[in-house]
Amino acid sequence: MMRYMRRRNVFQVFCNKFVIIIIFLLFFGSCTTTIEVESKRFSGDHTTEQIRGMWWICFSSRQRSAPYLPPQFNVGHCDCVIDKSREHFSSGDYDSVGNDNLTRFFTELNIECAKSVETEVKFKEV
């Protein structure tokens, strides 16, 4: 009988230690933090005045060229154009790129953003 009790005590001690180790590992393993590094979407060197100025030029040009479109359509379009231009160019790049390249770039952006805003408007209507 003693022999059986002794084996049982050894087994209980082993199980208790095993459970404590598992709890210890779970507790400290779950305390780790994950650090997520976000890549910057914009260069971050545009001033507020530059962004507002570019946006206003875009908006007023769109209003003059297509006065029949609702202003909300132009707002979304100009937001898209300015965001994409900030993704591709930093503040100082506009002077060094040249007028011809900028004209081509903004023409392509206008076409791309017109398609994306048009798609968004269609989905909202449905």
Backbone torsions as a table, in degrees:
resi	resn	phi	psi	omega
1	MET	NA	-40.9	179.1
2	MET	-61.9	-38.6	-179.0
3	ARG	-62.9	-42.8	179.0
4	TYR	-64.3	-42.9	179.8
5	MET	-64.5	-38.0	-179.5
6	ARG	-65.4	-43.1	177.8
7	ARG	-63.7	-40.1	-179.5
8	ARG	-65.8	-40.8	178.1
9	ASN	-64.1	-40.7	178.3
10	VAL	-63.7	-41.7	179.3
11	PHE	-65.7	-42.0	178.8
12	GLN	-64.5	-41.2	178.8
13	VAL	-63.9	-43.5	178.8
14	PHE	-61.1	-46.2	-179.8
15	CYS	-63.9	-41.2	179.4
16	ASN	-62.3	-44.7	179.3
17	LYS	-66.0	-39.1	179.7
18	PHE	-63.4	-44.2	179.4
19	VAL	-64.4	-41.4	179.2
20	ILE	-63.6	-41.7	179.0
21	ILE	-64.7	-42.7	178.8
22	ILE	-62.3	-46.0	178.9
23	ILE	-61.9	-42.6	178.2
24	PHE	-59.5	-46.1	-179.7
25	LEU	-66.3	-41.4	178.3
26	LEU	-64.4	-42.1	-178.4
27	PHE	-64.3	-51.1	-177.3
28	PHE	-78.2	-25.0	176.4
29	GLY	-72.0	-29.3	-179.9
30	SER	-86.2	-5.5	-179.5
31	CYS	-86.7	-1.6	179.6
32	THR	-74.6	148.6	178.5
33	THR	-109.6	145.5	178.0
34	THR	-100.2	128.3	179.6
35	ILE	-103.4	118.2	178.7
36	GLU	-101.5	128.4	179.1
37	VAL	-102.9	119.3	179.9
38	GLU	-94.5	134.5	175.2
39	SER	-79.8	144.9	-178.5
40	LYS	-75.2	132.5	179.5
41	ARG	-81.0	-37.6	-177.9
42	PHE	-115.5	159.7	179.0
43	SER	-68.5	-31.0	175.7
44	GLY	86.1	4.0	-178.0
45	ASP	-105.9	7.0	175.1
46	HIS	-78.1	135.1	175.9
47	THR	-80.1	163.3	178.5
48	THR	-61.5	-39.4	179.6
49	GLU	-63.4	-40.1	178.3
50	GLN	-63.2	-45.0	-179.2
51	ILE	-64.1	-46.1	178.9
52	ARG	-63.6	-39.8	179.5
53	GLY	-64.1	-46.9	178.6
54	MET	-62.3	-41.2	-179.3
55	TRP	-65.5	-42.3	-178.6
56	TRP	-66.0	-40.0	176.8
57	ILE	-61.0	-44.7	178.6
58	CYS	-61.0	-49.0	-175.9
59	PHE	-64.4	-47.0	-178.1
60	SER	-67.4	-34.5	176.4
61	SER	-64.8	-43.1	179.6
62	ARG	-66.1	-39.3	179.7
63	GLN	-64.2	-39.1	179.5
64	ARG	-71.6	-40.2	-175.6
65	SER	-78.8	-26.0	-179.5
66	ALA	-141.3	72.3	-176.6
67	PRO	-68.7	-14.3	-179.2
68	TYR	-79.4	-15.0	178.7
69	LEU	-79.1	144.3	177.0
70	PRO	-67.8	147.3	-178.4
71	PRO	-57.5	-31.5	-179.8
72	GLN	-61.2	-35.2	178.2
73	PHE	-64.2	-42.8	180.0
74	ASN	-70.2	-34.5	178.3
75	VAL	-61.8	-49.4	179.5
76	GLY	-63.3	-39.0	179.3
77	HIS	-63.5	-47.6	-178.3
78	CYS	-68.5	-34.4	173.7
79	ASP	-58.7	-44.3	180.0
80	CYS	-62.9	-46.7	-178.2
81	VAL	-61.8	-46.2	-177.1
82	ILE	-68.2	-41.6	178.4
83	ASP	-61.0	-44.9	-179.0
84	LYS	-68.7	-35.6	177.9
85	SER	-67.8	-35.4	177.0
86	ARG	-70.5	-26.5	176.3
87	GLU	-71.3	-34.2	-174.6
88	HIS	-92.1	-30.6	-174.5
89	PHE	-126.2	143.9	169.1
90	SER	-87.6	175.4	-174.8
91	SER	-60.7	-40.2	-177.4
92	GLY	-79.3	-13.8	-177.2
93	ASP	-70.4	-24.2	-175.5
94	TYR	-62.8	-34.9	179.5
95	ASP	-74.8	-37.4	-174.1
96	SER	-82.6	-19.5	-176.3
97	VAL	-73.4	-38.4	-178.6
98	GLY	102.3	149.4	-175.0
99	ASN	-65.1	-40.5	-178.3
100	ASP	-63.0	-44.5	179.7
101	ASN	-67.3	-38.2	178.2
102	LEU	-66.4	-40.5	178.7
103	THR	-61.4	-44.3	179.1
104	ARG	-64.4	-43.9	-179.2
105	PHE	-60.8	-49.2	-177.8
106	PHE	-70.0	-29.7	174.8
107	THR	-64.5	-45.4	178.1
108	GLU	-64.1	-39.2	178.1
109	LEU	-64.3	-41.8	178.9
110	ASN	-59.5	-41.9	179.1
111	ILE	-65.8	-46.2	-179.3
112	GLU	-62.4	-45.2	-178.3
113	CYS	-71.2	-32.3	177.0
114	ALA	-62.4	-39.6	178.3
115	LYS	-66.6	-44.0	-177.3
116	SER	-69.7	-39.9	179.1
117	VAL	-69.7	-37.7	177.8
118	GLU	-62.2	-40.2	177.9
119	THR	-64.9	-41.7	178.9
120	GLU	-63.5	-41.1	-179.6
121	VAL	-65.4	-40.0	179.1
122	LYS	-63.5	-40.9	-179.5
123	PHE	-67.5	-34.9	-179.6
124	LYS	-69.9	-32.8	-178.9
125	GLU	-72.4	-31.3	-175.1
126	VAL	-75.6	NA	NA
